């Protein structure tokens, strides 16, 4: 993990909103981790394409979640991922 994180900044999922407001993260190599705390049943968009929505949390502040929308190949590959997965 130390090798993978070398020269990268860890930003907690619950801090992303405040970090985006105060820093230019586009110029930073950063990573975050999240746990799937809720999965919405796959849905169809207006054009008929299926997608998934996951709610992610860092388990530090349960009121701060990030919604992740999965489309296309990402949806097809990961829609069966279990709730609780990191």
C-alpha positions, 0 to 999 in steps of 0.5 A, a space after each residue: 500500500 505504501 508503494 501505491 500511495 507514494 506521491 499521492 494524497 489521501 482525501 477522505 470521502 467525507 472531505 471531498 466537498 470541502 477540498 473541492 471548494 478550497 483546492 485545485 484537485 485537478 493538479 493533485 494526484 489524489 485517492 479516496 476510499 469508500 464503502 458501498 453503504 447503499 445500492 439502488 436497484 439498476 434503472 433504465 435511462 430515457 435512452 434505454 441504457 441501464 445504470 446503477 447508483 451506489 452511495 459511498 461513505 468513508 465510515 467516518 461521517 455517516 451523514 456525508 455520502 457520495 453518489 456514484 453513477 455507473 454506466 456502460 461497461 462499468 455498470 455491466 462489470 460491477 453492478 453485482 458488487 455487494 453492498 459493504 464492499 470497499 
